Amino acid sequence: MKGFSTSHCINKVNLSMDIKGEIKFNTARSGGKGGQNVNKVETMVEGYWKIAASNLFNEAQKALLIEKLANKITQEGFLLVKSQTERSQLANKLLVIQKMNQLVKKALILAKIRRPTKPSRASKEKRIETKKKYGEIKQTRMKVKYQSKN
């Protein structure tokens, strides 16, 4: 990952870290269930979090978050998460916090680097033996050619 070492990202991150104190919330009217209530109560919640201004993460972690969450970050640099599934504003706000925390935790976990391995000598020999075995089976399926005695 573009020069990030695991010691800077995953080892120093407290995965139970909560960013709820740094999130700014906006509300709006949402569609969906709620009956007549939908037209008069602002139940949709949008959460905005400025990654670059966060005091919870170091610069390497911020760069990793910005890289991995690029499709969810606005042009102003805010991570944007919406929720409008619940009928109450408070439930949607809690969902936004939960979603944002999950996104951040998932983005900070680095995938292990895959090290390619070579097949062992025994596995190569076993493969060749099975190929020979199937070749012999196919040879027996062929039509037998008879030679006439003249």
C-alpha positions in Angstrom: 0.0 0.0 0.0 1.9 3.0 -1.2 4.6 3.1 1.5 2.5 2.4 4.6 4.0 0.0 7.0 1.8 -2.1 9.3 3.5 -0.6 12.4 2.2 2.9 11.6 -1.4 1.8 10.9 -2.8 -1.2 12.6 -0.5 -1.6 15.6 -1.1 1.8 17.1 -4.8 2.0 16.4 -7.2 1.3 19.2 -9.9 -0.5 17.3 -12.5 0.5 19.9 -11.9 4.2 19.2 -15.1 6.2 18.8 -15.1 9.2 16.4 -18.6 10.3 17.5 -17.2 13.5 19.1 -15.8 14.8 15.8 -18.9 14.1 13.6 -21.1 17.0 12.6 -24.8 16.1 11.8 -27.3 17.6 9.4 -31.0 16.5 9.2 -33.5 16.6 6.4 -36.8 15.1 5.5 -36.5 11.5 4.4 -38.6 9.3 2.2 -39.8 5.9 3.1 -42.0 4.7 6.0 -43.5 7.1 8.5 -46.9 7.9 7.0 -47.9 11.6 7.3 -45.0 12.1 9.7 -42.6 11.8 6.7 -43.7 15.2 5.3 -43.2 17.2 8.5 -40.3 15.7 10.5 -36.7 15.7 9.6 -35.7 12.1 10.3 -32.9 11.6 7.7 -29.5 12.2 9.3 -26.2 13.0 7.4 -23.0 12.7 9.3 -19.9 14.7 8.2 -16.4 14.0 9.6 -13.3 15.9 8.5 -10.6 13.3 8.4 -7.7 15.7 7.9 -8.7 17.7 11.0 -9.1 14.7 13.3 -7.0 14.5 16.5 -7.6 10.8 16.9 -5.2 9.6 14.2 -1.7 10.3 13.0 -0.8 11.5 9.5 -0.1 8.0 8.1 -3.5 6.7 9.3 -5.3 9.8 7.9 -3.6 9.3 4.5 -4.7 5.6 4.6 -8.3 6.6 5.5 -8.4 9.1 2.7 -7.1 6.6 0.2 -9.4 3.7 1.2 -12.6 5.8 1.7 -12.0 8.1 -1.3 -15.4 7.3 -2.9 -17.2 8.4 0.3 -15.3 11.7 0.8 -16.7 14.9 -0.5 -14.6 17.5 -2.4 -14.3 19.5 0.9 -12.7 16.5 2.5 -15.6 15.3 4.7 -16.5 11.6 5.1 -20.2 11.6 4.4 -22.6 8.9 5.7 -26.4 9.0 5.6 -29.2 7.1 7.2 -32.9 7.3 6.6 -34.0 3.8 7.3 -35.5 4.4 10.8 -38.6 6.4 11.7 -36.8 8.5 14.4 -34.0 11.0 14.1 -32.2 9.6 17.1 -32.2 6.0 15.7 -30.8 7.3 12.4 -28.1 9.3 14.2 -27.0 6.2 16.1 -26.9 4.3 12.8 -24.7 7.0 11.2 -22.3 6.8 14.1 -22.2 3.0 13.9 -21.7 3.0 10.1 -18.9 5.6 10.3 -17.0 3.8 13.1 -17.3 0.5 11.1 -15.9 2.2 7.9 -13.0 3.7 9.8 -12.1 0.4 11.5 -12.3 -1.5 8.3 -10.2 1.0 6.4 -7.4 0.9 9.0 -7.0 -2.8 8.9 -4.3 -3.7 6.4 -4.5 -6.9 4.3 -1.7 -9.4 4.7 0.7 -9.4 1.8 0.4 -12.6 -0.2 3.6 -14.4 -0.6 3.5 -16.8 -3.6 4.6 -20.4 -2.8 6.0 -23.1 -5.1 4.5 -26.5 -5.3 6.5 -29.2 -3.4 8.4 -31.9 -5.2 6.0 -34.5 -3.9 3.0 -32.6 -5.2 4.6 -32.2 -8.7 5.3 -36.0 -8.8 1.7 -36.8 -7.7 0.3 -34.5 -10.4 2.4 -36.2 -13.1 1.4 -39.7 -11.8 -2.3 -38.8 -12.1 -1.8 -37.4 -15.6 -0.2 -40.6 -16.6 -3.0 -42.7 -15.0 -5.7 -40.7 -16.9 -3.6 -40.9 -20.1 -3.6 -44.7 -19.8 -7.3 -44.8 -19.1 -7.9 -42.8 -22.3 -5.6 -45.1 -24.3 -7.8 -48.0 -23.4 -10.9 -46.2 -24.6 -9.5 -46.0 -28.2 -10.8 -48.4 -30.9 -8.6 -51.4 -31.4 -7.1 -51.6 -34.9 -7.2 -55.2 -36.3 -4.6 -56.2 -38.8 -5.7 -58.7 -41.4 -3.5 -61.7 -42.0 -2.6 -62.0 -45.6 
